[in-house]
Amino acid sequence: MIERLEEALQQHFNYDQFRPGQKEIVEHVLEGEDVLGVLPTGAGKSICYQLPSLLLPHITVVVSPLISLMIDQVRETKAFHIKEVVALHSMVSFAERKEILQNLDAYKIVYISPELIQNEFVIRSLKKRKISLFVIDEAHCISQWGYDFRPDYLRLREVIKTLGDPAVLALSGTITDRIEDEIKQELQRPNLKVFRQATDRENITLLIEEIGNNESKDERLVHFLERYKVPTIIYFSSRKQAEELAHMLSLKLGQRPVAYYHGGLDQLSRLKIQQQFLYDQLSVICATSAFGMGINKPNVRLIIHYHLPAQKEAFIQEIGRAGRDGKQSVSLLLYKPGDEFIPQQLIENELPNEAEVRRYFNYLYTLFEKKQSLPASHTELETVLNMNETKIKFLQYQVESRHMIKYNGIVYDFTRWERALNEILDYCQQRKQIKLSNFERMLHYVYTRDCLRVELYKEFETNIRRQSNCCSRCQYDQDLFANEVFNIKETESLSWQEELRQMLGLDEVNEPT
C-alpha cells in the first residue's frame, strides 16, 4: 500500500507529489502509529488524513473546532469527487443527524465538533462501527497553556478509549515543545511520533510600523487600502473597534466591499461572511482572532494587525493565512505605544478572579444541598452567576476533573471543596503568568533591532534564513526593495509587491524605540 502512495495521491487528488512532511505522516498513519504532525498554515494538513481515509478499511473521525471549517473541508473533499464525507455539528438538524448516524457505514470521513462527539447518542452510534483513524485537527487546543484553550478537547482522551482506542493523528500549525509535551500527556500517548516542518513562511514579508496615535493609525490604514487593492484581513483585539473600523473603511473605500467578523455574530452571519470572502465577494475583513482558521483562500496578500496579538503562536497562525498559493505576501503590524494595554487586560480578564471562583463554588454547594444538577444551558448560568461562558466552561472543567461533578452536571462530591477552590485559584494565577510571559515574547518581536524573521521563529525552528523579501529590520533588504522599485521602467505597471514597497517607503520605515 505504502509503495503506491504517489499513485493514490494522483488518482484521488490529482497532485503529482507530496508537499514536505505529508508523505512521512501518511506512511506512519497507514502503519497504525500515533502521530503528531506540525505543518505550517497552508501546507496541506488535510491530505495527511484524507488520503489515509481512502486507503484504510474503516471510518476516519475528524474532530474539528469550527463549523465553517468543517463545511469548507467537506466542500473541498467533495470537489475531488470523494463523496463519502459528512459533517456533524450544531447546524445539522436532529433528523439529519439521526439519519447520518444510522448510516455511518456509507462514509469514509466523518467531521465532528469536540462538543458533539461527547453526546451519548453520537458515542453509541460510533461504537457500533470500527474506527480506523481518529484525527484531532488544531491539536494545540488540547493544551491548557496553548493560545486557544478548549476544555472539550481535553475530554477527547476518554472518547478515544470509548471508541476502541484507534490510532490517533493530531495536527497543528504551531506548537512549542511545552505544548507538544502537554498534548502527549493529555492524550496519554507518550510515544506519539512527531513530525515537524519549518514554521517559517518565507514568502511572507514581515513589517512593523510605529504610529503615533489612533487617528494616525486609521489614516495609515486607509492609505494602505486605497493603494493596495488585494484580499486583506485586518485583525483587532476588540469587537467594537473591528465593527467601527469596518464601517469607516466602507465609507472611505467606496466600491471596495468591507465587512467585520467576530464571535458575537450569529453562526449564519459568520458563515455567510466567510463564504463571501472566500469567493472574492468581500475584499477586506475586519476581524477578531475568531476569523480565519481553516479558510483555504490562496490569494490573501495582506494581513494587518491593528492591535498587538497576545502571543507569537496566534500571530504566526494569523499571518500564515496570507500567500497560501506560495506568492509573495505581506504581514504588517501597526504599533502604537500603549497598545500593550488591550492584550494585558484580556489576559487579566480571561480567567475568573477569586470572587468569581467563590461565587461559582457557593452556587455548586447550593445545588449539592438541594440535590440538583447544573443547568444544561450555559446561558442560564451566565445570568445566574453574572459570568461569561468562557469562565463558566473553564470552572466546570476544573471541578469536573477533580471529580466534584459529573459531565452531566450532577454535583456529587463536596467533601474537599476548600482544597479544590485553592487549587483552582493557584492554577488561574499560574496560567495568567504563563500568558503574560507569552505576551512578553510578542513584545520582543515588536522591539527587536534584529531580523524580525529570526525573532519570530527562533523558538520553533533553527537555521532561519534571512532573505531578499525578509522584513523591515533588515536594512540590506530594504535597499533591495528600493532598487527594485526605482529600476522599473515607466512603461511597466507595478506589481502589487512593488506598489506596497514604494508605498511603505521601506528604506525609511519607522522603528519602535
C-alpha positions in Angstrom: 0.0 0.0 0.0 2.7 2.5 1.0 4.8 1.8 -2.1 2.0 3.2 -4.2 1.2 6.4 -2.3 2.2 8.8 -5.1 -0.1 6.8 -7.4 -3.0 7.1 -4.9 -2.3 10.8 -4.4 -2.5 11.4 -8.2 -5.6 9.2 -8.6 -7.7 10.8 -5.8 -6.4 14.3 -5.6 -4.6 14.9 -8.9 -1.4 16.0 -7.2 1.9 14.9 -8.7 3.8 14.8 -5.5 3.5 15.3 -1.7 4.3 18.6 0.0 7.2 18.5 2.5 6.2 16.5 5.6 3.0 15.0 4.2 4.3 11.6 3.0 6.1 10.7 6.2 2.9 11.4 8.2 0.7 9.4 5.8 3.2 6.4 5.9 3.2 6.2 9.7 -0.6 6.7 9.9 -1.1 3.8 7.5 1.2 1.7 9.7 -1.3 2.3 12.6 1.1 4.5 14.6 0.0 7.5 16.7 1.3 10.7 15.0 1.6 14.4 15.8 2.0 16.4 12.6 3.2 20.1 12.8 2.9 21.7 9.4 2.7 25.5 8.7 -0.6 27.1 7.8 -1.4 26.3 4.2 1.0 23.3 4.0 -1.8 20.8 3.3 -2.6 19.2 6.6 -5.9 17.8 5.3 -4.1 15.4 2.9 -2.5 13.8 5.9 -5.8 12.2 6.9 -7.9 12.5 3.7 -5.6 10.1 1.7 -5.3 7.5 4.5 -9.1 7.6 5.0 -9.4 6.3 1.4 -6.9 3.5 1.9 -7.9 2.4 5.4 -10.7 -0.1 5.8 -12.9 1.7 8.3 -14.2 5.2 9.2 -11.9 8.1 9.8 -13.3 10.5 12.5 -12.0 14.1 12.3 -12.6 16.4 15.3 -12.6 19.9 14.0 -13.2 23.1 16.1 -15.3 25.3 13.9 -18.5 24.7 11.9 -17.2 26.9 9.0 -14.0 24.9 8.9 -15.9 21.6 8.7 -18.2 22.9 5.9 -15.2 24.0 3.9 -13.4 20.7 4.5 -16.5 18.8 3.3 -16.8 21.0 0.2 -13.2 20.7 -0.7 -13.2 16.9 -0.2 -16.2 16.5 -2.4 -14.6 18.7 -5.1 -12.1 15.8 -5.5 -15.1 13.6 -6.3 -14.9 11.9 -2.9 -18.5 11.8 -1.8 -18.3 9.6 1.3 -17.8 12.5 3.6 -20.1 14.2 6.1 -20.0 16.8 8.9 -21.9 16.7 12.2 -22.3 19.9 14.1 -25.0 22.1 15.7 -26.3 23.4 12.4 -27.3 19.9 11.3 -30.9 19.3 12.3 -31.7 16.5 14.7 -33.4 14.5 12.0 -30.4 14.8 9.6 -28.0 14.0 12.4 -30.0 10.9 13.3 -30.1 9.7 9.6 -26.3 10.2 9.3 -25.6 8.3 12.5 -27.8 5.4 11.4 -25.9 5.2 8.1 -22.3 5.7 9.2 -21.1 2.8 7.0 -21.8 5.0 4.0 -19.0 7.4 4.9 -15.2 7.3 4.9 -14.7 10.6 6.7 -16.9 12.0 9.5 -16.1 15.5 10.6 -17.5 16.4 14.1 -17.1 19.1 16.7 -15.4 18.3 20.0 -18.6 19.1 21.9 -20.9 16.9 19.8 -18.7 13.8 19.8 -19.3 13.6 23.5 -23.1 13.3 23.0 -24.3 9.9 24.3 -26.3 9.1 21.2 -23.3 10.0 18.9 -20.9 7.9 21.0 -23.3 4.9 20.9 -23.6 5.2 17.2 -19.8 5.4 16.6 -19.2 2.5 19.0 -21.2 0.2 16.7 -18.6 0.8 13.9 -14.9 0.3 13.6 -12.8 3.4 13.6 -9.5 3.2 11.6 -8.2 6.7 12.5 -9.1 9.4 15.0 -7.9 12.8 13.8 -7.6 15.8 16.1 -7.4 19.0 13.9 -6.0 22.2 15.5 -4.5 20.0 18.2 -3.0 22.9 20.1 -6.5 23.4 21.5 -5.7 20.3 23.8 -3.1 22.4 25.7 -4.3 24.3 28.7 -1.3 26.6 28.1 -2.0 27.0 24.4 -3.4 30.1 22.8 -6.9 28.6 22.2 -7.8 26.6 25.3 -10.9 24.4 24.7 -11.9 22.2 27.7 -13.9 19.9 25.4 -10.6 19.0 23.7 -9.3 17.7 27.0 -12.2 15.2 27.1 -11.2 13.6 23.8 -8.9 11.1 25.6 -11.9 9.4 27.2 -13.7 9.5 23.9 -10.8 7.7 22.1 -10.8 5.0 24.7 -14.6 4.6 24.4 -14.3 4.1 20.7 -11.9 1.2 21.0 -8.6 3.2 21.1 -8.0 3.7 17.4 -4.8 5.2 16.0 -4.6 9.0 16.6 -3.4 11.7 14.2 -3.1 15.1 15.9 -2.4 18.1 13.6 -1.5 21.7 14.2 0.4 24.6 12.6 2.3 26.0 15.5 3.4 24.0 18.6 6.1 24.7 21.1 7.9 21.9 22.9 5.9 22.7 26.0 2.6 22.3 24.2 3.8 19.1 22.5 4.6 17.6 25.9 1.2 18.5 27.2 -0.6 17.0 24.1 1.2 13.7 24.7 0.3 13.9 28.4 -3.4 14.8 28.0 -3.9 12.2 25.3 -1.9 9.6 27.3 0.2 8.9 24.3 3.8 9.3 25.4 5.1 7.6 22.2 3.3 9.9 19.8 5.6 10.1 16.8 6.2 13.8 16.0 6.9 15.2 12.5 7.7 18.9 12.2 8.1 21.1 9.2 9.6 24.6 9.2 7.1 27.1 10.6 8.6 30.0 8.7 6.6 31.0 5.7 9.4 32.5 3.5 7.0 34.1 1.1 5.6 36.4 3.8 7.4 39.7 4.3 7.3 40.9 7.9 6.8 44.6 8.5 6.3 46.7 11.6 5.5 50.4 11.5 5.2 52.6 14.6 2.2 55.0 14.6 1.8 57.9 17.0 -1.9 57.7 17.8 -5.1 56.0 16.8 -6.1 58.8 14.4 -2.8 58.4 12.5 -3.2 54.7 12.6 -6.6 54.9 10.9 -5.3 57.3 8.3 -2.4 55.0 7.5 -4.8 52.1 7.3 -7.0 53.9 4.8 -3.9 55.0 2.8 -2.8 51.3 2.5 -6.1 50.0 1.4 -6.8 52.8 -1.1 -3.5 52.0 -2.8 -3.4 48.3 -2.2 -6.5 46.5 -3.7 -5.9 42.9 -2.8 -7.7 40.5 -0.4 -6.9 41.7 3.1 -7.6 40.6 6.7 -7.2 43.2 9.4 -7.0 41.7 12.9 -8.3 43.5 16.0 -8.4 42.6 19.7 -11.7 44.5 20.2 -15.0 43.5 18.6 -16.2 47.1 18.9 -13.2 48.5 17.1 -13.5 45.8 14.4 -17.0 47.0 13.7 -16.2 50.7 13.9 -13.2 50.4 11.5 -15.2 48.3 9.1 -17.9 51.0 8.9 -15.3 53.7 8.4 -13.4 51.8 5.7 -16.7 51.1 3.9 -17.3 54.8 3.6 -13.6 55.6 2.7 -13.0 52.8 0.2 -16.1 53.4 -1.9 -16.8 50.4 -4.1 -14.5 48.1 -2.3 -16.6 45.7 -0.2 -15.7 45.5 3.5 -17.2 43.5 6.4 -16.5 42.8 10.1 -16.4 39.4 11.7 -16.2 38.3 15.4 -17.6 35.7 17.7 -20.5 37.8 18.7 -22.2 37.3 15.3 -24.7 34.5 14.9 -23.4 31.4 13.2 -25.2 32.0 9.9 -23.8 35.5 9.6 -20.3 34.3 10.2 -20.6 31.5 7.7 -22.0 33.9 5.1 -19.1 36.4 5.6 -16.5 33.6 5.3 -18.0 32.3 2.1 -18.2 35.8 0.6 -14.6 36.4 1.4 -13.6 33.0 0.1 -15.3 33.8 -3.3 -13.9 37.4 -3.6 -17.3 39.0 -2.9 -15.6 40.8 0.0 -12.2 42.4 -0.3 -11.4 43.4 3.3 -12.3 41.7 6.6 -12.0 43.5 9.9 -11.9 40.6 12.3 -11.0 39.3 15.7 -9.0 36.1 16.1 -12.3 34.2 15.6 -11.8 34.6 11.8 -9.5 32.6 9.5 -8.9 29.1 11.0 -9.0 26.7 8.1 -10.1 29.3 5.5 -8.3 28.0 2.4 -8.2 31.2 0.4 -5.0 31.1 -1.6 -4.8 34.8 -2.7 -4.8 36.7 0.6 -2.0 39.1 0.1 -2.0 41.3 3.2 -2.5 40.6 6.9 -2.6 43.8 9.0 -2.6 43.7 12.8 -4.3 46.8 14.1 -3.7 45.6 17.7 -0.9 43.6 19.3 -1.6 39.8 19.4 -1.2 38.3 22.9 1.4 35.8 21.8 3.6 34.6 18.9 1.7 31.4 18.2 -1.5 33.2 17.4 0.4 35.8 15.4 2.1 33.1 13.3 -1.2 31.4 12.7 -2.9 34.6 11.6 -0.1 35.8 9.2 0.0 32.3 7.8 -3.4 32.9 6.2 -1.6 35.1 3.6 0.1 33.7 0.5 -1.1 30.2 0.7 -0.5 30.0 -3.1 3.2 30.5 -2.5 3.3 34.0 -3.9 4.8 36.9 -2.1 2.6 38.4 0.6 2.9 40.8 3.5 2.3 40.9 7.3 2.1 44.4 8.6 1.8 45.2 12.3 0.8 48.8 13.1 2.1 49.5 16.6 1.2 52.5 18.8 2.9 53.0 22.2 0.2 51.9 24.7 -1.1 49.1 22.5 0.1 46.8 25.2 -2.9 47.7 27.4 -5.5 45.7 25.5 -3.8 42.3 25.5 -2.8 42.7 29.1 -6.4 43.4 30.1 -7.6 40.4 28.1 -5.1 38.2 29.9 -6.2 39.6 33.3 -9.9 39.0 32.5 -9.6 35.7 30.6 -10.0 33.5 33.7 -12.2 34.1 36.8 -10.9 36.1 39.7 -11.2 34.9 43.3 -14.6 36.4 43.9 -16.0 34.7 40.8 -14.5 31.3 41.7 -16.0 31.6 45.2 -19.4 32.6 43.7 -19.3 29.5 41.5 -18.4 27.2 44.4 -21.2 28.7 46.6 -23.6 28.1 43.8 -22.4 24.5 43.4 -22.8 23.9 47.1 -26.4 25.2 47.0 -27.1 22.7 44.2 -25.4 19.9 46.2 -27.6 20.6 49.3 -30.7 20.6 47.2 -29.6 17.5 45.2 -30.0 19.4 41.9 -27.9 19.4 38.7 -26.2 22.2 37.0 -28.4 23.8 34.3 -27.7 22.3 30.9 -27.6 25.8 29.3 -24.5 27.9 29.8 -26.8 30.9 29.1 -28.7 30.3 32.2 -25.5 30.0 34.3 -24.2 33.3 32.8 -27.3 35.1 34.0 -27.3 33.4 37.5 -23.6 33.9 38.1 -23.0 37.1 36.1 -20.1 35.4 34.4 -19.2 34.9 30.7 -19.4 31.5 29.1 -15.6 31.0 28.8 -15.1 31.4 32.5 -18.0 29.0 33.3 -16.7 26.3 30.9 -13.3 26.7 32.5 -14.6 26.3 36.0 -16.9 23.4 35.1 -14.0 21.5 33.6 -11.8 22.2 36.7 -14.4 20.9 39.1 -15.3 18.0 36.8 -11.6 17.0 36.5 -11.5 16.9 40.3 -14.5 14.6 40.4 -16.7 17.1 42.1 -19.3 17.0 39.4 -20.1 14.6 36.6 -20.1 15.7 32.9 -24.0 15.7 33.0 -23.8 18.4 35.7 -24.7 16.3 38.8 -22.9 17.6 41.9 -22.0 14.6 43.9 -18.9 15.3 46.0 -18.2 18.4 48.0 -16.1 16.9 50.8 -12.9 18.7 49.7 -14.2 21.8 48.1 -11.9 24.2 50.1 -8.8 22.3 48.8 -10.2 22.3 45.2 -11.0 26.0 45.4 -7.5 26.9 46.4 -6.0 24.6 43.7 -8.1 26.3 41.1 -7.1 29.8 42.3 -3.4 28.8 42.2 -3.9 27.4 38.7 -5.5 30.6 37.5 -2.6 32.6 38.8 -0.1 30.2 37.1 -1.9 30.4 33.8 -2.0 34.2 33.9 1.7 34.3 34.5 2.3 32.0 31.5 0.1 34.2 29.4 1.9 37.3 30.5 5.2 35.6 29.7 4.0 34.7 26.3 3.0 38.4 25.7 6.5 39.4 26.7 7.8 37.2 23.9 5.5 39.0 21.5 6.8 42.4 22.7 10.3 41.2 22.0 9.3 40.7 18.4 8.0 44.3 18.2 11.0 45.9 19.8 13.8 43.8 18.4 16.5 45.6 16.5 17.5 42.3 14.8 15.8 40.5 12.0 12.0 40.1 12.6 12.0 36.7 11.0 14.7 35.4 13.3 13.0 36.8 16.4 9.6 35.4 15.4 10.5 31.9 14.6 13.6 31.2 16.8 11.6 29.2 19.4 10.1 27.0 16.7 13.0 26.1 14.4 16.7 26.5 13.8 18.6 27.7 10.7 16.2 30.5 9.9 17.2 32.2 6.7 17.3 36.0 6.1 16.2 36.6 2.6 15.6 39.3 0.0 12.0 39.9 0.9 12.6 39.4 4.6 11.5 42.2 7.0 11.6 45.9 7.8 14.6 45.4 10.1 17.0 44.0 7.5 18.5 47.2 6.0 20.0 45.4 3.1 16.6 44.0 2.2 15.1 47.5 2.4 17.7 48.8 -0.1 16.9 45.9 -2.4 13.2 46.7 -2.3 14.1 50.3 -3.2 16.3 49.3 -6.1 13.6 47.1 -7.5 11.2 50.0 -7.4 13.5 52.6 -8.8 14.8 50.4 -11.7 11.3 49.8 -13.1 10.7 51.3 -16.5 8.0 53.9 -16.6 6.1 51.9 -19.2 5.8 49.0 -16.9 3.0 48.6 -14.5 3.9 47.9 -10.9 3.1 44.6 -9.3 1.3 44.7 -6.0 4.5 43.9 -4.2 6.4 46.8 -5.8 3.5 49.1 -5.1 3.5 48.1 -1.5 7.2 48.6 -1.1 7.0 52.0 -2.7 4.1 52.9 -0.6 5.7 51.8 2.6 9.0 53.6 1.8 10.8 50.6 3.2 14.2 52.5 3.1 12.7 54.8 5.7 10.4 52.7 7.9 10.0 54.0 11.4 11.0 51.5 14.1 9.8 51.3 17.6 12.4 52.8 20.0 
